[in-house]
Amino acid sequence: MTTLAAESSDLLQHLLLDRALKVVIVVVALGILVLGMTVVWRRVGRAKERSD
């Protein structure tokens, strides 16, 4: 019975690590997206100011 509990614990640890890695990937991707959108927003804003 202890081997089954150990396997279950290992599986749970693996699933939690997998979920944590996916969350980190999503957060990093969102950060890069926000940074990119900010750069584009500023460049578009400057282009509009120059043309006026």
Phi and psi restraints in degrees (range 20) as a CNS / XPLOR table:
assign (resid 1 and name C) (resid 2 and name N)
       (resid 2 and name CA) (resid 2 and name C) 1.0 -68.7 20.0 2
assign (resid 2 and name N) (resid 2 and name CA)
       (resid 2 and name C) (resid 3 and name N) 1.0 -31.7 20.0 2
assign (resid 2 and name C) (resid 3 and name N)
       (resid 3 and name CA) (resid 3 and name C) 1.0 -67.2 20.0 2
assign (resid 3 and name N) (resid 3 and name CA)
       (resid 3 and name C) (resid 4 and name N) 1.0 -36.2 20.0 2
assign (resid 3 and name C) (resid 4 and name N)
       (resid 4 and name CA) (resid 4 and name C) 1.0 -65.8 20.0 2
assign (resid 4 and name N) (resid 4 and name CA)
       (resid 4 and name C) (resid 5 and name N) 1.0 -41.0 20.0 2
assign (resid 4 and name C) (resid 5 and name N)
       (resid 5 and name CA) (resid 5 and name C) 1.0 -66.7 20.0 2
assign (resid 5 and name N) (resid 5 and name CA)
       (resid 5 and name C) (resid 6 and name N) 1.0 -38.2 20.0 2
assign (resid 5 and name C) (resid 6 and name N)
       (resid 6 and name CA) (resid 6 and name C) 1.0 -66.8 20.0 2
assign (resid 6 and name N) (resid 6 and name CA)
       (resid 6 and name C) (resid 7 and name N) 1.0 -41.6 20.0 2
assign (resid 6 and name C) (resid 7 and name N)
       (resid 7 and name CA) (resid 7 and name C) 1.0 -64.4 20.0 2
assign (resid 7 and name N) (resid 7 and name CA)
       (resid 7 and name C) (resid 8 and name N) 1.0 -40.2 20.0 2
assign (resid 7 and name C) (resid 8 and name N)
       (resid 8 and name CA) (resid 8 and name C) 1.0 -64.2 20.0 2
assign (resid 8 and name N) (resid 8 and name CA)
       (resid 8 and name C) (resid 9 and name N) 1.0 -40.7 20.0 2
assign (resid 8 and name C) (resid 9 and name N)
       (resid 9 and name CA) (resid 9 and name C) 1.0 -66.1 20.0 2
assign (resid 9 and name N) (resid 9 and name CA)
       (resid 9 and name C) (resid 10 and name N) 1.0 -41.8 20.0 2
assign (resid 9 and name C) (resid 10 and name N)
       (resid 10 and name CA) (resid 10 and name C) 1.0 -63.8 20.0 2
assign (resid 10 and name N) (resid 10 and name CA)
       (resid 10 and name C) (resid 11 and name N) 1.0 -40.6 20.0 2
assign (resid 10 and name C) (resid 11 and name N)
       (resid 11 and name CA) (resid 11 and name C) 1.0 -65.0 20.0 2
assign (resid 11 and name N) (resid 11 and name CA)
       (resid 11 and name C) (resid 12 and name N) 1.0 -43.3 20.0 2
assign (resid 11 and name C) (resid 12 and name N)
       (resid 12 and name CA) (resid 12 and name C) 1.0 -63.1 20.0 2
assign (resid 12 and name N) (resid 12 and name CA)
       (resid 12 and name C) (resid 13 and name N) 1.0 -41.9 20.0 2
assign (resid 12 and name C) (resid 13 and name N)
       (resid 13 and name CA) (resid 13 and name C) 1.0 -63.4 20.0 2
assign (resid 13 and name N) (resid 13 and name CA)
       (resid 13 and name C) (resid 14 and name N) 1.0 -42.2 20.0 2
assign (resid 13 and name C) (resid 14 and name N)
       (resid 14 and name CA) (resid 14 and name C) 1.0 -63.1 20.0 2
assign (resid 14 and name N) (resid 14 and name CA)
       (resid 14 and name C) (resid 15 and name N) 1.0 -43.8 20.0 2
assign (resid 14 and name C) (resid 15 and name N)
       (resid 15 and name CA) (resid 15 and name C) 1.0 -66.1 20.0 2
assign (resid 15 and name N) (resid 15 and name CA)
       (resid 15 and name C) (resid 16 and name N) 1.0 -39.3 20.0 2
assign (resid 15 and name C) (resid 16 and name N)
       (resid 16 and name CA) (resid 16 and name C) 1.0 -67.3 20.0 2
assign (resid 16 and name N) (resid 16 and name CA)
       (resid 16 and name C) (resid 17 and name N) 1.0 -40.0 20.0 2
assign (resid 16 and name C) (resid 17 and name N)
       (resid 17 and name CA) (resid 17 and name C) 1.0 -64.4 20.0 2
assign (resid 17 and name N) (resid 17 and name CA)
       (resid 17 and name C) (resid 18 and name N) 1.0 -41.4 20.0 2
assign (resid 17 and name C) (resid 18 and name N)
       (resid 18 and name CA) (resid 18 and name C) 1.0 -61.8 20.0 2
assign (resid 18 and name N) (resid 18 and name CA)
       (resid 18 and name C) (resid 19 and name N) 1.0 -43.8 20.0 2
assign (resid 18 and name C) (resid 19 and name N)
       (resid 19 and name CA) (resid 19 and name C) 1.0 -65.0 20.0 2
assign (resid 19 and name N) (resid 19 and name CA)
       (resid 19 and name C) (resid 20 and name N) 1.0 -41.5 20.0 2
assign (resid 19 and name C) (resid 20 and name N)
       (resid 20 and name CA) (resid 20 and name C) 1.0 -64.0 20.0 2
assign (resid 20 and name N) (resid 20 and name CA)
       (resid 20 and name C) (resid 21 and name N) 1.0 -41.6 20.0 2
assign (resid 20 and name C) (resid 21 and name N)
       (resid 21 and name CA) (resid 21 and name C) 1.0 -64.0 20.0 2
assign (resid 21 and name N) (resid 21 and name CA)
       (resid 21 and name C) (resid 22 and name N) 1.0 -40.3 20.0 2
assign (resid 21 and name C) (resid 22 and name N)
       (resid 22 and name CA) (resid 22 and name C) 1.0 -64.9 20.0 2
assign (resid 22 and name N) (resid 22 and name CA)
       (resid 22 and name C) (resid 23 and name N) 1.0 -39.4 20.0 2
assign (resid 22 and name C) (resid 23 and name N)
       (resid 23 and name CA) (resid 23 and name C) 1.0 -64.0 20.0 2
assign (resid 23 and name N) (resid 23 and name CA)
       (resid 23 and name C) (resid 24 and name N) 1.0 -43.2 20.0 2
assign (resid 23 and name C) (resid 24 and name N)
       (resid 24 and name CA) (resid 24 and name C) 1.0 -62.7 20.0 2
assign (resid 24 and name N) (resid 24 and name CA)
       (resid 24 and name C) (resid 25 and name N) 1.0 -42.1 20.0 2
assign (resid 24 and name C) (resid 25 and name N)
       (resid 25 and name CA) (resid 25 and name C) 1.0 -61.9 20.0 2
assign (resid 25 and name N) (resid 25 and name CA)
       (resid 25 and name C) (resid 26 and name N) 1.0 -43.6 20.0 2
assign (resid 25 and name C) (resid 26 and name N)
       (resid 26 and name CA) (resid 26 and name C) 1.0 -65.3 20.0 2
assign (resid 26 and name N) (resid 26 and name CA)
       (resid 26 and name C) (resid 27 and name N) 1.0 -42.5 20.0 2
assign (resid 26 and name C) (resid 27 and name N)
       (resid 27 and name CA) (resid 27 and name C) 1.0 -64.6 20.0 2
assign (resid 27 and name N) (resid 27 and name CA)
       (resid 27 and name C) (resid 28 and name N) 1.0 -42.6 20.0 2
assign (resid 27 and name C) (resid 28 and name N)
       (resid 28 and name CA) (resid 28 and name C) 1.0 -64.5 20.0 2
assign (resid 28 and name N) (resid 28 and name CA)
       (resid 28 and name C) (resid 29 and name N) 1.0 -43.0 20.0 2
assign (resid 28 and name C) (resid 29 and name N)
       (resid 29 and name CA) (resid 29 and name C) 1.0 -63.0 20.0 2
assign (resid 29 and name N) (resid 29 and name CA)
       (resid 29 and name C) (resid 30 and name N) 1.0 -40.9 20.0 2
assign (resid 29 and name C) (resid 30 and name N)
       (resid 30 and name CA) (resid 30 and name C) 1.0 -65.2 20.0 2
assign (resid 30 and name N) (resid 30 and name CA)
       (resid 30 and name C) (resid 31 and name N) 1.0 -38.7 20.0 2
assign (resid 30 and name C) (resid 31 and name N)
       (resid 31 and name CA) (resid 31 and name C) 1.0 -62.3 20.0 2
assign (resid 31 and name N) (resid 31 and name CA)
       (resid 31 and name C) (resid 32 and name N) 1.0 -43.4 20.0 2
assign (resid 31 and name C) (resid 32 and name N)
       (resid 32 and name CA) (resid 32 and name C) 1.0 -64.9 20.0 2
assign (resid 32 and name N) (resid 32 and name CA)
       (resid 32 and name C) (resid 33 and name N) 1.0 -40.1 20.0 2
assign (resid 32 and name C) (resid 33 and name N)
       (resid 33 and name CA) (resid 33 and name C) 1.0 -62.1 20.0 2
assign (resid 33 and name N) (resid 33 and name CA)
       (resid 33 and name C) (resid 34 and name N) 1.0 -45.2 20.0 2
assign (resid 33 and name C) (resid 34 and name N)
       (resid 34 and name CA) (resid 34 and name C) 1.0 -64.2 20.0 2
assign (resid 34 and name N) (resid 34 and name CA)
       (resid 34 and name C) (resid 35 and name N) 1.0 -42.0 20.0 2
assign (resid 34 and name C) (resid 35 and name N)
       (resid 35 and name CA) (resid 35 and name C) 1.0 -61.8 20.0 2
assign (resid 35 and name N) (resid 35 and name CA)
       (resid 35 and name C) (resid 36 and name N) 1.0 -45.0 20.0 2
assign (resid 35 and name C) (resid 36 and name N)
       (resid 36 and name CA) (resid 36 and name C) 1.0 -63.0 20.0 2
assign (resid 36 and name N) (resid 36 and name CA)
       (resid 36 and name C) (resid 37 and name N) 1.0 -42.7 20.0 2
assign (resid 36 and name C) (resid 37 and name N)
       (resid 37 and name CA) (resid 37 and name C) 1.0 -65.3 20.0 2
assign (resid 37 and name N) (resid 37 and name CA)
       (resid 37 and name C) (resid 38 and name N) 1.0 -36.1 20.0 2
assign (resid 37 and name C) (resid 38 and name N)
       (resid 38 and name CA) (resid 38 and name C) 1.0 -65.0 20.0 2
assign (resid 38 and name N) (resid 38 and name CA)
       (resid 38 and name C) (resid 39 and name N) 1.0 -43.7 20.0 2
assign (resid 38 and name C) (resid 39 and name N)
       (resid 39 and name CA) (resid 39 and name C) 1.0 -62.6 20.0 2
assign (resid 39 and name N) (resid 39 and name CA)
       (resid 39 and name C) (resid 40 and name N) 1.0 -46.5 20.0 2
assign (resid 39 and name C) (resid 40 and name N)
       (resid 40 and name CA) (resid 40 and name C) 1.0 -62.8 20.0 2
assign (resid 40 and name N) (resid 40 and name CA)
       (resid 40 and name C) (resid 41 and name N) 1.0 -43.3 20.0 2
assign (resid 40 and name C) (resid 41 and name N)
       (resid 41 and name CA) (resid 41 and name C) 1.0 -59.2 20.0 2
assign (resid 41 and name N) (resid 41 and name CA)
       (resid 41 and name C) (resid 42 and name N) 1.0 -44.1 20.0 2
assign (resid 41 and name C) (resid 42 and name N)
       (resid 42 and name CA) (resid 42 and name C) 1.0 -67.3 20.0 2
assign (resid 42 and name N) (resid 42 and name CA)
       (resid 42 and name C) (resid 43 and name N) 1.0 -40.2 20.0 2
assign (resid 42 and name C) (resid 43 and name N)
       (resid 43 and name CA) (resid 43 and name C) 1.0 -67.2 20.0 2
assign (resid 43 and name N) (resid 43 and name CA)
       (resid 43 and name C) (resid 44 and name N) 1.0 -40.1 20.0 2
assign (resid 43 and name C) (resid 44 and name N)
       (resid 44 and name CA) (resid 44 and name C) 1.0 -66.6 20.0 2
assign (resid 44 and name N) (resid 44 and name CA)
       (resid 44 and name C) (resid 45 and name N) 1.0 -39.8 20.0 2
assign (resid 44 and name C) (resid 45 and name N)
       (resid 45 and name CA) (resid 45 and name C) 1.0 -63.2 20.0 2
assign (resid 45 and name N) (resid 45 and name CA)
       (resid 45 and name C) (resid 46 and name N) 1.0 -41.3 20.0 2
assign (resid 45 and name C) (resid 46 and name N)
       (resid 46 and name CA) (resid 46 and name C) 1.0 -67.9 20.0 2
assign (resid 46 and name N) (resid 46 and name CA)
       (resid 46 and name C) (resid 47 and name N) 1.0 -36.4 20.0 2
assign (resid 46 and name C) (resid 47 and name N)
       (resid 47 and name CA) (resid 47 and name C) 1.0 -65.7 20.0 2
assign (resid 47 and name N) (resid 47 and name CA)
       (resid 47 and name C) (resid 48 and name N) 1.0 -38.6 20.0 2
assign (resid 47 and name C) (resid 48 and name N)
       (resid 48 and name CA) (resid 48 and name C) 1.0 -67.7 20.0 2
assign (resid 48 and name N) (resid 48 and name CA)
       (resid 48 and name C) (resid 49 and name N) 1.0 -38.3 20.0 2
assign (resid 48 and name C) (resid 49 and name N)
       (resid 49 and name CA) (resid 49 and name C) 1.0 -65.6 20.0 2
assign (resid 49 and name N) (resid 49 and name CA)
       (resid 49 and name C) (resid 50 and name N) 1.0 -37.2 20.0 2
assign (resid 49 and name C) (resid 50 and name N)
       (resid 50 and name CA) (resid 50 and name C) 1.0 -68.4 20.0 2
assign (resid 50 and name N) (resid 50 and name CA)
       (resid 50 and name C) (resid 51 and name N) 1.0 -37.3 20.0 2
assign (resid 50 and name C) (resid 51 and name N)
       (resid 51 and name CA) (resid 51 and name C) 1.0 -76.6 20.0 2
assign (resid 51 and name N) (resid 51 and name CA)
       (resid 51 and name C) (resid 52 and name N) 1.0 -20.3 20.0 2
